[in-house]
Amino acid sequence: IQSLTDKVEHEKSSQRLPVRLDYRGDDELGILARSIEELARQVQSAEREYRHVVEDQTESICRFNGNREVTFFDRTFANLCEHAPRGHRPRLADCLDVSTRTLLEDQLAGLGPSSTTAAFTHVVRKGGSAPVWLRSTLRANFAADGSFSGGQWIASDVTTELRAQRQLQHSERQLQALSARLMNLQDDERRRIARDLHDSTAQNLSALEMNMSVLASLATDDKMRKVADET
């Protein structure tokens, strides 16, 4: 029993899959050892299948324990990192840029057993490359005693979406400005026409009316007076 226990503990501490206990015998301990190995193979198979599913996604996914050590990540997360994850359990602090790391820590600090999820949009500037906008979901796990036990960070690249949204907003602002300009031009045109009517056309009409009155008074017969009055 002690020998099998030691082997199990050794495999657990090495965190290797599949587990190889090499415990021979047909007794209960031998059956238990083979069951542990089979379960470990199932875990490895499930993890491999999960990784394949995750790798097909475009989101950045990583899981980490209570010490901020990354226990799982996909290629998108690795591409997002300032420094490539190294070692068996790389630390988030060693992978991410300072601003992103600080943001995650601040978001985690605001979570608790009664509020385990935070969603936010932020920008990541990796080295000298163009900034990337992410829409992130951060989920924290807590033990029964309320202590932090790890979490998961999922981030989607929304740079193209935000750029398109900003371009749309810019176009809408331009359209509003052009519409306002058009209304101003219409008002200016109305004022100009009103001013012309008052200053020129109306005066001309008044002068013409007075001239026609003079012509009507000078008419020598009723037909001429009638034409002048109608005019």
Buried (B, 14 or more C-beta within 10 A) or exposed (E): EEEBEEBBEEBEEEEEBBBEBEBEEEEEBBEBBBEBBEEBEEEBEEEEEEBEEBEEEEBBBBBBBBEBBBBBBBEBBBEBBBEEBEEEBBBBEBBBBEEBBEBBEEBBEEBEBEEEEBEBEBEBEBEEEEEBBBBBBBBBBBEEEEEBBBBBBBBBBBBEEBEEEEEEEEEEEEEEEEEEEEEEEEEEEEEEEEEEEEEEEEEEEEEEEEEBEEBBEEBEEEEEBEEBEEE
